[in-house]
Amino acid sequence: MKNYILGIATIFLVGMSIVGTSWKAKDRLQTQQDAIKNIAADSLYNQFIINIYHEIHLDSAGLNEQVFEKALTGFYNLKYSGLLHAKSILTIADFDQESTKKRLYIIDLASKKLILNTWVAHGQNSGGDKPSSFSNNINSNQSSLGFYLTGEIYYGKHGRSLKLDGMDQGFNSNARERSIVVHGASYVSQKSIDELGRLGRSQGCPAVPAKLADQVINTISDRTVLFINNSEQVYYSSFLNETLAASVALNQLQVFASKMD
């Protein structure tokens, strides 16, 4: 295992330093060299993502590789920003999928395990079985795309719930004002699917099965990343910098490898 980690770290180092630079180089040459280094690092980072994706068996769980890549890139960018706490938990709500699919993925990146794969509801004005409309507006009753950090646990009308902070300006930045939270709901169940042909819908919250609410909240609480995805929508984020993510991933691998000495 240690050799495997060191091997990946070495590959990253080679990629990051594949082109040497000199303090005497002209600005244009420096720029070209930096560009080549970034391309090499990004390519190796993409392979790193593919390896993790298959190791966790996310393909067999129904999660698209490109969706995982976006989510993981955001995770590393947020980690670099210093906004995350100790947990290496990444949660993905993949709204490319119908509500009848188990499209919520809670992943432990440290142990490389899929902790939980279950249903998650979208907003009632986002669409029927498959959401197609998203909004950051108050009272829209639509889901909001992008990266969130989990906040405080509290007790509200849906029982024990988890507040969310939207990190993408213009896409989910009104999450607090809209009271967008993780909570359990009876309409997120096989019974609802049997009766309606789809899950019930929320007022924009990523609602989860009532019987799993405590497990979900306990697992993802304490400033972990939630990514709500829909690939058909126009969406951009400052947290999708792959070059920065590659640097953070390399550093993490090196630290982990050193602890195994």
C-alpha positions as CSV (number, residue, x, y, z in Angstrom):
1,M,0.0,0.0,0.0
2,K,2.8,2.4,0.9
3,N,4.6,1.6,-2.4
4,Y,1.4,2.3,-4.3
5,I,0.9,5.7,-2.6
6,L,4.6,6.6,-3.0
7,G,4.3,5.6,-6.7
8,I,1.4,7.9,-7.3
9,A,3.1,10.7,-5.4
10,T,6.2,10.2,-7.5
11,I,4.2,10.3,-10.7
12,F,2.7,13.6,-9.6
13,L,6.1,15.0,-8.8
14,V,7.5,14.0,-12.2
15,G,4.4,15.6,-13.9
16,M,4.7,18.8,-11.9
17,S,8.4,19.1,-12.7
18,I,8.6,17.6,-16.2
19,V,9.8,20.9,-17.6
20,G,12.6,22.7,-15.8
21,T,12.7,26.4,-15.5
22,S,15.5,28.9,-15.3
23,W,15.6,32.3,-13.7
24,K,17.2,33.5,-16.9
25,A,14.3,32.3,-19.1
26,K,12.3,34.9,-21.0
27,D,8.8,35.6,-19.8
28,R,7.3,34.0,-22.9
29,L,9.3,30.8,-22.5
30,Q,8.4,30.7,-18.8
31,T,4.7,31.0,-19.6
32,Q,5.0,28.1,-22.1
33,Q,6.8,25.9,-19.6
34,D,4.3,26.7,-16.9
35,A,1.5,25.8,-19.3
36,I,3.1,22.4,-20.1
37,K,3.6,21.6,-16.5
38,N,0.0,22.4,-15.7
39,I,-1.2,20.2,-18.6
40,A,0.9,17.3,-17.3
41,A,-0.3,17.8,-13.7
42,D,-3.9,18.0,-14.8
43,S,-3.5,14.8,-16.9
44,L,-2.0,12.9,-14.0
45,Y,-4.7,14.3,-11.7
46,N,-7.4,13.0,-14.0
47,Q,-5.8,9.5,-13.8
48,F,-5.7,9.8,-10.1
49,I,-9.5,10.5,-10.1
50,I,-10.2,7.5,-12.3
51,N,-8.2,5.3,-9.9
52,I,-10.2,6.4,-6.9
53,Y,-13.5,6.2,-8.8
54,H,-12.9,2.5,-9.7
55,E,-11.5,1.7,-6.3
56,I,-14.6,2.9,-4.6
57,H,-16.8,1.1,-7.3
58,L,-18.8,4.2,-8.0
59,D,-19.4,3.0,-11.5
60,S,-21.4,0.0,-10.3
61,A,-23.3,2.4,-7.9
62,G,-24.5,4.4,-10.9
63,L,-22.4,7.6,-10.4
64,N,-21.0,9.1,-13.6
65,E,-17.2,9.5,-13.5
66,Q,-17.3,13.1,-14.7
67,V,-19.7,14.0,-11.9
68,F,-17.3,12.5,-9.4
69,E,-14.5,14.4,-11.0
70,K,-16.3,17.7,-10.5
71,A,-17.2,16.9,-7.0
72,L,-13.7,15.8,-6.0
73,T,-12.1,18.8,-7.6
74,G,-14.4,21.1,-5.6
75,F,-13.5,19.1,-2.4
76,Y,-9.8,19.7,-2.9
77,N,-10.3,23.4,-3.8
78,L,-12.4,23.9,-0.6
79,K,-9.8,22.0,1.4
80,Y,-7.1,24.3,0.1
81,S,-9.2,27.3,1.1
82,G,-9.1,26.1,4.7
83,L,-12.9,25.9,5.0
84,L,-13.1,22.2,5.8
85,H,-12.6,20.5,9.1
86,A,-11.0,17.1,9.7
87,K,-13.5,14.8,8.1
88,S,-12.7,13.7,4.5
89,I,-16.4,13.2,3.6
90,L,-17.7,14.1,0.2
91,T,-21.5,13.9,-0.5
92,I,-22.9,14.1,-4.0
93,A,-26.5,14.5,-5.0
94,D,-26.6,13.7,-8.7
95,F,-29.6,15.3,-10.2
96,D,-28.7,14.0,-13.6
97,Q,-30.6,10.9,-12.4
98,E,-34.3,10.4,-11.8
99,S,-35.6,10.5,-8.3
100,T,-36.4,6.8,-8.4
101,K,-32.7,6.1,-8.5
102,K,-30.5,6.1,-5.4
103,R,-28.7,9.3,-6.4
104,L,-27.2,10.4,-3.1
105,Y,-23.6,9.2,-2.5
106,I,-21.8,9.7,0.8
107,I,-18.1,8.9,0.3
108,D,-15.3,8.6,2.8
109,L,-12.2,9.7,0.8
110,A,-9.8,8.7,3.5
111,S,-10.8,5.1,3.6
112,K,-12.0,5.1,-0.1
113,K,-15.4,3.7,0.8
114,L,-19.0,4.5,-0.3
115,I,-20.6,4.8,3.1
116,L,-24.2,5.3,1.9
117,N,-26.1,5.3,-1.3
118,T,-29.7,6.3,-1.0
119,W,-32.6,8.4,-2.3
120,V,-32.6,12.2,-2.2
121,A,-35.5,14.5,-3.1
122,H,-35.3,17.7,-5.2
123,G,-37.5,20.8,-5.1
124,Q,-41.1,20.7,-6.2
125,N,-40.7,23.4,-8.8
126,S,-37.5,21.8,-10.2
127,G,-39.5,19.1,-12.1
128,G,-41.2,15.7,-11.8
129,D,-39.1,12.6,-11.6
130,K,-36.0,14.3,-13.0
131,P,-35.3,17.9,-12.2
132,S,-34.7,20.4,-15.0
133,S,-35.0,23.8,-13.4
134,F,-32.8,25.2,-10.6
135,S,-32.9,28.5,-8.7
136,N,-31.1,30.5,-6.0
137,N,-34.2,32.7,-5.5
138,I,-36.1,32.8,-2.2
139,N,-39.5,31.2,-2.4
140,S,-38.7,29.5,-5.7
141,N,-39.1,26.0,-4.2
142,Q,-36.4,24.8,-6.5
143,S,-33.2,23.0,-5.9
144,S,-29.9,24.9,-6.1
145,L,-26.8,23.6,-7.8
146,G,-23.3,23.7,-6.6
147,F,-21.0,23.2,-3.6
148,Y,-22.3,23.5,0.0
149,L,-20.6,23.1,3.4
150,T,-22.6,21.5,6.2
151,G,-23.4,23.7,9.1
152,E,-25.2,23.4,12.4
153,I,-27.5,20.6,13.6
154,Y,-30.8,21.8,14.9
155,Y,-34.4,20.6,15.5
156,G,-37.1,22.1,13.3
157,K,-40.4,21.1,11.7
158,H,-38.8,18.1,10.1
159,G,-37.1,17.0,13.3
160,R,-33.3,16.8,13.5
161,S,-31.9,18.7,10.5
162,L,-28.6,20.0,9.2
163,K,-28.1,23.6,7.9
164,L,-26.2,24.2,4.7
165,D,-24.0,27.1,3.5
166,G,-24.0,27.6,-0.3
167,M,-20.5,28.4,-1.6
168,D,-21.3,29.3,-5.2
169,Q,-22.4,33.0,-5.6
170,G,-25.5,33.2,-7.8
171,F,-26.2,29.5,-7.7
172,N,-26.8,28.5,-4.1
173,S,-25.6,31.5,-2.0
174,N,-29.1,32.1,-0.6
175,A,-29.3,28.6,1.0
176,R,-29.4,30.1,4.5
177,E,-32.1,32.6,3.7
178,R,-34.1,29.9,2.0
179,S,-33.7,27.5,4.9
180,I,-32.2,24.9,2.6
181,V,-31.3,22.0,4.9
182,V,-30.7,18.3,5.0
183,H,-33.7,16.6,6.7
184,G,-35.6,13.4,6.7
185,A,-39.0,13.1,5.0
186,S,-41.6,10.3,4.7
187,Y,-42.0,11.1,1.0
188,V,-38.5,10.0,0.3
189,S,-39.3,6.3,0.3
190,Q,-40.1,3.2,-1.8
191,K,-43.8,3.8,-0.8
192,S,-43.8,7.2,-2.5
193,I,-42.2,5.7,-5.6
194,D,-44.8,2.9,-5.7
195,E,-47.7,5.4,-5.3
196,L,-46.5,8.3,-7.4
197,G,-44.0,6.7,-9.8
198,R,-41.3,9.1,-8.2
199,L,-40.2,10.5,-4.9
200,G,-42.2,13.2,-3.2
201,R,-40.6,16.7,-3.5
202,S,-39.3,19.3,-1.1
203,Q,-39.3,23.1,-1.1
204,G,-35.7,22.9,-2.3
205,C,-34.1,20.9,0.4
206,P,-32.1,17.7,-0.3
207,A,-34.4,15.6,1.8
208,V,-33.4,12.1,2.6
209,P,-35.3,9.0,3.8
210,A,-36.6,9.6,7.3
211,K,-35.2,6.3,8.7
212,L,-31.7,7.3,7.5
213,A,-31.8,11.0,8.4
214,D,-29.8,10.6,11.7
215,Q,-27.1,8.5,10.0
216,V,-26.8,11.0,7.1
217,I,-26.6,14.0,9.4
218,N,-24.1,12.4,11.8
219,T,-21.9,11.3,8.9
220,I,-21.8,14.6,6.9
221,S,-22.0,17.1,9.7
222,D,-19.0,19.4,10.7
223,R,-18.1,21.3,7.6
224,T,-18.0,18.6,5.0
225,V,-18.7,19.1,1.3
226,L,-22.1,18.5,-0.4
227,F,-22.2,18.9,-4.2
228,I,-25.5,19.1,-6.0
229,N,-25.1,18.3,-9.7
230,N,-27.0,18.7,-12.9
231,S,-24.9,18.5,-16.0
232,E,-27.5,20.0,-18.4
233,Q,-27.5,23.3,-16.7
234,V,-25.1,26.3,-17.1
235,Y,-23.0,26.2,-14.0
236,Y,-19.6,27.5,-13.1
237,S,-17.7,27.6,-9.9
238,S,-14.4,29.1,-8.6
239,F,-13.9,25.7,-6.9
240,L,-13.4,23.8,-10.1
241,N,-9.7,24.6,-10.5
242,E,-8.1,21.3,-11.5
243,T,-4.5,22.5,-11.3
244,L,-5.0,23.7,-7.7
245,A,-6.8,20.4,-6.9
246,A,-3.9,18.4,-8.3
247,S,-1.5,20.2,-6.1
248,V,-3.6,19.6,-3.0
249,A,-4.1,15.9,-3.9
250,L,-0.3,15.5,-4.3
251,N,0.4,17.1,-1.0
252,Q,-2.1,14.8,0.7
253,L,-0.6,11.7,-0.8
254,Q,2.9,12.8,0.3
255,V,1.7,13.4,3.9
256,F,-0.1,10.1,4.1
257,A,2.9,8.2,2.7
258,S,5.2,9.8,5.2
259,K,3.0,8.6,8.1
260,M,3.5,5.1,6.9
261,D,7.2,5.2,7.4
